[in-house]
Structures are given as structure tokens and as C-alpha cells.
Amino acid sequence: MRSELFSKDNLEKESDQPGLRLQNSKLLKAELNGDFMARQGSMVAYQGQVQFEALGSGGIGKFLKQKLTGEGVPLMRVRGQGDVFLAERAADIHLIDLEQGDALSINGANVLAFDSTLQYDVRMTSGGAGMMSNAGLFNCVFTGYGRIAVTTKGTPVVLSVDQPTYVDPQAAICWSANLQTGFHRAEQLGLGTLIGRTTGERFTMSFAGQGFVVVQPSEETTHGLAGAAHGQQQSGGILGNLLGN
């Protein structure tokens, strides 16, 4: 049988080292010899002896925070030996390696998988910036040593924050957790109206300090990120009421 489908680019990629790696730009391969954490529903294929255990939002403490804040990552623990392939609606996938002392603030909706050596918590975004971010009033902060796979819609830009930086909150994916964030109505920055017409930019996040912010070329609908569509709609409605939307 012959087809360009069977070209080398599409064949399964092999490696001698276990862990998370890219099969291609939209497909994550986990060469499993132990366990790792993944977003519920993200598995598209697997080979070998693999078990999946639903964990809600990663423990009772985080589960309670999810219920209160509308934020969290609906997780499953993947364990065993074999190969597991993960994806999230054909979104682009990027790998980030965290080392001891690093802290990454990230949208729960953009977390695909991460090493079980990493820890995360649900925290309020400083300066109220989370009020209009994809994460709502709260965001997930990852610390520890290990690899995390995040998703974006399209190829992102990584902005170095060495001067005042402003980002559409619906396009902000993740940023250095040490950055100072702020929340601004568009009219405070002169973006509210243009010759009597609205610009469509109602809210803006600001970043200050030393670090980076990852911005995707797509604007997500504002909502909480507990994972289930119903929960997302509910938290989005709550935020909309809070902000007069």
C-alpha cells in the first residue's frame, strides 16, 4: 500500500528517554514508564499497558477551590508502560521545562499534560488582572521541576517584559508568576472610543517587572476554566455580571 500518508514525517517518533515530547505540532506523545498528569479527555490513542484515573481538579483542596472560583484543571493520572498520544482540538502544543525556583502562571484551559513532579495551585491573579483573563478571577501557578505541555490557538508570540506591557486578557496564555499584573478598562488607556465608535477592546491586562508573557493570536471567550462547558458558561456569566457585561 502506498500513500504520502505513510511518509516518514507521519510515522511514530521513537526515543530512548521516557517523558513528554512532541509527535508533531498538534500531537503530544508521552513515552510512559511510571506516571504523569493529563487533561481529562485529551487522550487520542495509546499502546501498551496503560491505566487512566480521573482526579477531578487534582486533590480535594484544589477541587474545593475549583468549585469556589470556577478555575482548575480537570485532571487524570496516566500510569503504566507504553505510549500515550494526547491532543486538544488540534491546538498547537508547546513544551516548557520548569526548574527549581521557576513559577509559571497559566490558564487552566491551556494545560494539556505535565510531569507528576510538578506542583500547581489555584491563586488569585495579583492586581485583579484575572478578572478578565481567560482564567477569570484566578489562575493556575505551577512550580517545581519537570515538563509541562501547553496549548495555543495558532503560533504565539513571547513578549519580554522589560517595559510596561499590555495584553488583551483573552489572548494571554501564561506568564512569569513573579510579574506584577494589573487590570484596566480600555477607556483608561484611550482605547475605549475612536471618533465616537467603540474599538471592541474593553479590558486590558498590564505586566511589569522582569519576565515574559505568552500571547496567542486568538481571543478566547471569557469564562472560568474548570473544564466542563456548563461550568465554563456559569463562571463566565458570573464574571459578566460582576463587570457589568
LOSE-623109 format. One record per residue: residue in one letter; x, y, z of N, C-alpha, C, O, CB in turn. Coordinates in steps of 0.2 Angstrom, whole numbers, plus 2048, in hexadecimal, padded with zeros to 3 digits. Glycine has a CB too. Layout:
BEGIN
AXYZXYZXYZXYZXYZ;...
***
This chain:
BEGIN
M8047FA8008008008008048068008098078047FB800806;R80380B7FC8078117FB8038177FC7FD8187F980B8117F4;S80681C7FF80282380080782780480B8258087FC822805;E80682E80280A83380680883380D80C83581280983A803;L80383080F80182F81680682B81A80782D8207FA82C817;F80982781780E82281A81582581A81A82181B80E81B817;S81682C81881D82F81882082F81F81C82E82481C836815;K82683081F82A82F82582883582A828833830831830824;D82583A82882384082C81D83D83081C840836821846828;N81983982E81383783181483083680F82E83980D83682D;L81A82D83581B82783981C82984081F82E842821823836;E81B82484581C82584C82382684D82782384B81981F850;K82482C85182B82D85382E82985982A82985E82C835854;E83382685983682285E83B82686283F82B85F83981C85B;S83C82586884282886C84482387284081E87483F82E86F;D84A82387484D81F87984B82188084B81E88585481E878;Q84882888184782B88783F82B88883C82E88484A831888;P83D82988E83682A88F834831891838835892833825895;G82D83389082B83A89282783D88C82583988783183E893;L82584388D82184788882584A88382B84D88481D84C88C;R82384987C82784B87782184C87181C84A87282C847874;L82385086C81F85286781F84C86182584B85F820858863;Q81984985F81984585981984A85381C84884E81384085A;N81584F85481585484F81285B85281185A859810853848;S81186084F80F86685280886685680786A85A80F86C84D;K8048618547FD8618577FC85A85B7F685985D7F8861851;L80185685B80085085F80684E86380C84F86280084A859;L80484D86A80984C86F80A84487080584087080784F876;K81084287081183B87281583A87981A83E87A81683886C;A81283687D81583588381782D883814829883810836889;E81E82D88482182688482182488C82582788F828826881;L81D82088D81B81F89481E81989881E81489581381E895;N82281B89D8258168A28248188A982981A8AC82C8148A0;G81E8188AB81C81B8B281681F8B181181C8B08228208B4;D8158258B380F8298B28108308B08168338B180B8288B9;F80B8338AE80B83B8AD80483D8AD7FF8398AE80E83D8A6;M8028438AD7FC8468AE7FA8498A77FE84C8A37FC84C8B3;A7F38488A57F184B89F7EA84D89F7E684C8A47F1845899;R7E885289B7E185489B7DC84F8997DD84B8957E085A896;Q7D784F89D7D284A89B7CF84A8947CE8508927CC84A8A0;G7CE8458917CC84588A7D18468857CF84787F7C684988A;S7D78478867DC8498817DF84387E7E38448797E184D885;M7DE83D8807E183787D7DE8368777D88358767E1831882;V7E28358717E083386B7E282C8697DF8298647E2838866;A7E782986C7E982286A7EE8208707F28248737EC822863;Y7EF81A8717F48178757F68108737F280C8707F281887C;Q7FC80E8757FE80787480280587A80580987E80380786E;G8017FE87C8047FC8827FF7FB8877F97FB88780A800884;Q8027FA88D7FE7F98937FE80089780280289B8027F4898;V7F88038967F780A8987F080A89C7EB80789A7F780F893;Q7F080E8A27EA80F8A67E98168A67EE81A8A77EB80C8AD;F7E38188A77E181F8A77DC8208AD7D781C8AE7DD8218A1;E7DE8258B27DA8268B87D882D8B87DC8318B97DF8248BE;A7D282E8B87CF8358B97D18388C07D08358C57C88358B7;L7D383E8C07D58418C67D18488C77D384C8CC7DC8438C6;G7CC8498C47C88508C47CD8558C37D08568BD7C68518CC;S7CE85A8C87D38608C77D985F8CB7DC8648CC7D08668C8;G7DB8588CC7E28578CF7E28578D77E685A8D97E685C8CD;G7DD8548DA7DD8548E17D78588E47D585C8E17E48568E4;I7D58568EA7D08598ED7D08618EE7CC8648ED7CE8568F4;G7D68638F07D786A8F17D686E8EA7D38738EA7DE86B8F3;K7D986B8E57D886F8DF7D186E8DC7CE8728D97DD86C8D9;F7CE8688DE7C78678DC7C286C8DF7BE86F8DC7C58608DE;L7C486E8E57C08738E97C187A8E67BC87D8E57C18738F0;K7C787B8E47C98828E17C58828DA7C38878D97D08828E0;Q7C587D8D77C287D8D07BB87E8D17B88838CD7C38768CD;K7B787B8D67B087D8D77AF8848D97AA8878D77AD8788DC;L7B38878DD7B388E8DF7B58938DA7B28988D97B788F8E5;T7BA8918D57BC8968D17BB8958CA7BB89A8C67C48968D2;G7B888F8C87B788E8C17BE88C8BD7BE88C8B77B48938BD;E7C388C8C17CA88B8BE7CD8848C07CB8818C57CF8908C0;G7D18818BC7D487A8BD7D58778B77D48798B17CF8768C2;V7D98718B87DA86D8B27D78668B37D98628B87E286C8B1;P7D28648AF7CF85D8B07D48588AE7D68578A87C985C8AC;L7D78548B37DD8508B27DB8498B27D68468B57E28528B7;M7E08458AF7E083E8AF7E783C8B07EC83F8AD7DC83A8A9;R7E88378B47EF8348B57F082E8B07EC82A8B07F08328BC;V7F582E8AC7F78298A77FD8258AA8028288AB7F882C8A0;R7FC81F8AB80181B8AD8028148AA7FD8128A68008198B5;G8088118AA80980B8A780F80B8A281480F8A48038098A3;Q80F80789D81580789881280789180D80389081980189A;G81480B88D81280B88681281288481681688680B809886;D80F81487E80F81A87B80881D87B803819879811819874;V80782387D80182687D80182D8798068318797FF828885;F7FC82E8757FC8348707F68388737F08368747FB832869;L7F783F8737F28438767F28498717F784B86E7F584687D;A7EC84C8717EB85286D7E58568707E18538747E9850865;E7E485C86D7DE8608707DB86486A7DD86A8697E0865876;R7D78618667D38658617D886785C7D786D8597CF86A863;A7DD86485A7E28668557E686C8577E98708527DF86684E;A7E686E85D7EA87485F7F187385F7F386D85F7E8876866;D7F587885E7FC87785E7FF8768657FC87886A80087E85B;I80487286580686F86C80E87286D81287186880686886C;H80F87487381687787481887487B81487387F81687E874;L81F87287B82186F88182687488582A878882826869880;I82587488C82887989082B87589682887189982487F893;D83287689683687289C8368778A283A87C8A183C86F899;L8348758A78348798AD83A8768B283B8708B282E8798B1;E83E87B8B58438798B984287B8C083D87F8C184A87B8B7;Q8458798C584487B8CC8458828CD84A8858CA8498778D1;G8408868D084088D8D083C8908CB83A8968CC84788F8D0;D83A88D8C68358908C082E88F8C382C88B8C783688C8BA;A82A8948C08238948C281F8978BC82189C8B98218998C8;L81B8938B98178958B38108968B480D8918B78188908AD;S80D89C8B380689D8B480389C8AD80589E8A88048A48B6;I7FE8978AD7FB8958A67F38948A77F18928AC7FE88E8A4;N7F08958A17E98938A17E888C8A17EB88889E7E689689A;G7E388A8A67E28838A67DF8808A07E187A89E7DC8828AB;A7DC88489B7DA8818957DF87F8907DE87C88B7D5886892;N7E58828917EB88188D7F087B88F7F587A88C7EE88788C;V7EE8788957F28738977F086C8947EA86A8957F187289F;L7F58698917F386288E7F685D8927F28588937F6862887;A7FC85D8947FF85789880585A89C80885F89A801851894;F8078578A180D8598A58108538A980C84E8AB80C85F8A9;D8168538AA81A84E8AE81784E8B58158548B882184F8AE;S8168498B88138488BF81884B8C481684C8CA8128418C1;T81E84D8C28238508C78218588C882485B8CD82A8508C4;L81D85A8C481B8618C48158628C981185E8CA8198648BD;Q8158688CC80F8698D180B86F8CE80E8748CA81286B8D8;Y8058708CF8018768CD7FC8788D27FA8738D67FE8758C6;D7FA87E8D27F58808D77F18868D37F38898CE7F98838DD;V7EB8878D67E688C8D37E78928D77E68928DD7DF8898D3;R7E98978D47EA89E8D87E78A38D47E68A38CE7F289F8D8;M7E58A88D87E28AE8D67E88B28D27ED8B38D47DF8B38DB;T7E68B58CC7EB8B98C87EC8BF8CB7E78C38CD7E98B98C1;S7F28C18CC7F48C88D07F18CE8CC7F18CE8C67FB8C88D1;G7EF8D38D07EC8D98CC7E68D88C97E38DD8C67F18DB8C7;G7E28D38CA7DC8D28C87DC8D08C07D78D08BD7D78D78C9;A7E28CF8BD7E28CE8B67DE8C88B47DC8C88AE7EA8CE8B4;G7DE8C38B87DA8BD8B67D38BE8B57D08BA8B27DB8B88BB;M7D08C48B77C98C58B67C78C58AF7C18C38AD7C78CC8B8;M7CB8C68AA7C98C58A37CE8C189F7CE8C18997C98CC8A0;S7D28BD8A27D78B889F7D38B289D7CD8B18A07DD8B78A3;N7D58AE8997D28A88987D18A489E7CC8A089F7D68A3893;A7D58A58A37D48A18AA7CF8A48AE7CF8A28B47DB8A18AD;G7CC8A98AC7C78AD8B17CB8B08B77D08B38B57C28A78B4;L7C88B08BD7CB8B38C27D28B08C57D68B28C97C78B48C8;F7D38A98C37D88A58C57DC8A28C07DA8A28BA7D68A08CA;N7E28A08C17E789D8BC7EA8978BF7EA8978C67EC8A28B9;C7ED8938BB7F188D8BE7F888F8BE7FB8918B97F08868BA;V7FC88E8C480388F8C48068888C58058858CA8048948CA;F80B8878C080F8818C18168828C38198878C180F87D8BA;T81887E8C781F87E8CA8228778CA81F8728C981F8818D1;G8298778CC82C8718CC83186F8C68338748C382786B8CD;Y8328698C68378678C08338628BC83185D8BE83E8648C3;G8338638B583085F8B182D8628AA82F8688A982A85B8B4;R82A85F8A68288618A082086289F81D85E8A282A85D89A;I81E86789C81786889B81586A89481986D89181486E8A0;A81086789280E86888B80886D88B80386C88E80C862887;V80887388780387888780087888080487787B80587E88A;T7FA87B87F7F787B8787F68828777F588787B7F1877878;T7F68848707F588B86E7F188A8677F18858647FB88F86D;K7EC88F8667E988F85F7ED89385B7ED89985B7E2892860;G7F18908567F68938527FD8948557FE89285B7F389A850;T80189785180889885480889E8588078A485680D89984E;P80B89D85E80B8A38638118A78628158A685F80A8A086A;V8118AD8668168B18668188B186E8148B28728158B9863;V81F8B186F8218B28768248B98778298BA8748268AC878;L8218BD87B8238C387C8278C48828268C188881D8C887D;S82D8C78828318C888782F8CE88B82E8D48888398C9885;V82D8CD89182B8D38958318D78988338D589E8268D189B;D8338DC8958398E08978368E789783A8EC89883F8DF893;Q8308E889582D8EF8958258EE8968238E889682E8F388F;P8228F389881A8F28998178EE8938188F088D8178F889A;T8148E98948118E488F80A8E38908088E28968158DD88F;Y8068E488B7FF8E388B7FC8DE8867FE8DE8807FB8EA889;V7F88DA8887F58D48857EE8D38857EB8D488A7F98CD887;D7EB8D28807E48D08807E38CA8847E68C58837E18CE879;P7DF8CA88A7DF8C588F7DC8BE88C7DD8B988F7DA8C7894;Q7D88BF8867D68B98837DB8B587F7DA8B087C7D08BA87F;A7E18B887E7E68B587A7EC8B387E7F18B087C7E88BA875;A7EC8B58857F28B38897F18AC88B7EC8AA88D7F28B888F;I7F78A888A7F78A188B7FA8A08927F889C8967FB89E885;C8018A28938048A18998098A789980B8AA89580889A899;W80C8A789F8118AC8A18158AB8A78138A78AB80E8B38A1;S81B8AE8A881F8AD8AE81B8AF8B48188B48B48268B18AD;A81B8AA8B98168AC8BE8198B18C38158B48C78168A58C2;N81F8B38C28228B98C68208C08C38218C58C68298B88C6;L81D8C08BD81B8C68BA8158CA8BE8118C68C18198C68B3;Q8158D08BE8108D48C180A8D58BC80C8D88B68128DB8C4;T8048D38BD7FF8D48B87FA8D98BA7F98DA8C07FC8CD8B7;G7F78DC8B67F28E18B77EC8E08B27EC8DC8AD7F48E88B6;F7E68E38B47E08E38B07DD8E98AF7DD8EE8B37DB8DE8B4;H7DC8EB8A87DA8F28A67D48F18A17D48ED89D7E08F58A3;R7D08F68A27CA8F789D7CE8FA8977D28FE8987C48FB8A0;A7CB8F98927CE8FB88C7CE90388B7D39068897CB8F9885;E7C990688E7C990E88D7CE9118927D09178907C2910890;Q7D190D8977D791089B7DD9108967E19148987D890B8A1;L7DD90C8917E390C88D7E29108867E690F8827E690588C;G7DC9138867DA91687F7D891287A7D89148747E091A87D;L7D690C87C7D49078777CC9068767CA9028727D7900878;G7C990A87A7C290887B7BE90B8757B99078727BF90C881;T7BF9108727BB91386D7C09168677C69188697B691986F;L7BE9168617C291985C7BD91C8577B99198547C6913858;I7BD9238577B89278537B19258557AD9248507BA92784C;G7B092485B7A992385D7A791B85C7A191A85E7A4927859;R7AC91785B7AA91085A7AE90C85F7B490E8607AB90E853;T7AC9068617B09028657B58FE8617B48FD85B7AB8FD869;T7BA8FD8647C08F98617BF8F18627C28ED85E7C78FB863;G7BB8EF8667BA8E88687BF8E686D7BE8E086F7BB8E4861;E7C38EA86F7C88E88757C58EB87B7C78F187C7CF8EA873;R7C28E787F7BF8EA8867C48EA88B7C48EE8907B98E6887;F7C88E488C7CC8E38917D38E288F7D48DF88A7C98DE896;T7D88E48937DF8E28927E38E08987E28E389D7E38E888E;M7E88DB8977EC8D989D7F38DD89C7F58DD8967ED8D189D;S7F68DF8A17FC8E28A18018DD8A57FF8DA8AA7FC8E98A4;F8078DD8A380D8D98A68138DD8A78158E18A280E8D38A1;A8168DD8AD81C8E18AE8208DC8B281E8D88B681A8E78B2;G8278DE8B282C8DA8B58318D78B08328DA8AB8298D58B9;Q8348D28B18388CE8AD8358C78AC8358C38B183F8CE8B0;G8348C58A68328BF8A482F8BF89D8318C289982C8BD8A9;F82A8BA89C8278B989581F8B889681D8B689B82A8B4891;V81C8B98908158B88908148B58898168B78848108BE891;V8108AF88980F8AC8828088AE8808038AD88480F8A4883;V8078B087A8018B38778008AF8718048AE86C8028BA875;Q7F98AC8707F78A886A7F48AD8657F18B28687F38A286C;P7F48AB85F7F08AF85A7E98AE85A7E68AD8547F38AE853;S7E68AD85F7DE8AB85F7DC8AE8667DF8AE86B7DD8A485F;E7D68B08667D28B386C7CD8AD86F7C88AC86B7CF8B986B;E7CE8AB8757CA8A68777C48AA87A7C48AF87C7CD8A287D;T7BE8A687B7B88A987E7BA8A98867BC8A48887B28A587D;T7B88AE8897BA8AF8907B68AA8947AF8AA8947B98B6892;H7B98A68987B58A189D7BA89E8A27C089F8A17B189C899;G7B789B8A77BB8978AB7BE8918A87BB88F8A27B78958B2;L7C288D8AA7C58888A77C58818AA7CA87D8AA7CD88A8A5;A7C08808AE7BF8798B17BF8748AC7C086E8AE7B98798B5;G7BD8758A67BE8708A17B786E89E7B786E8977C186A8A4;A7B286D8A17AC86B89E7A887189B7A987689E7A78688A4;A7A58708967A287689279D87989779C87F89779F87388C;H79987589A79487889E79787C8A47958828A57908738A2;G79C87A8A77A087E8AC7A38848A97A38898AC7A587A8AF;Q7A68848A37A98898A07A388F89F7A58958A07AC887899;Q79E88D89C79889289B7968958A179589B8A179288E897;Q7968918A77938948AD7988998AF79689E8B179388E8B2;S79F8978B07A489C8B27A48A28AE7A58A78B07AA8998B3;G7A38A18A77A48A78A379E8AB8A479F8B28A47A38A489B;G7988A98A67928AD8A77938B18AE7928B78AE78C8A98A8;I7968AD8B37988B18B979D8B78B879B8BC8BA79B8AC8BE;L7A28B58B47A78BB8B37A48C08AF7A58C68B07AD8B88AF;G79F8BF8AA79C8C48A67988C88AA7988CE8AA7988C18A1;N7948C58AF7908C98B47948CD8B87928D38BA78C8C48B8;L79A8CB8BB79E8CF8BF7A18D58BB7A28DA8BE7A48CB8C1;L7A28D48B57A58DA8B17A08DE8AD7A28E28A97AB8D78AD;G79A8DC8AE7958E08AA7958DE8A37928E389F7978E78AB;N7968D88A17968D689A78F8D489878D8D389279B8D0898;
***
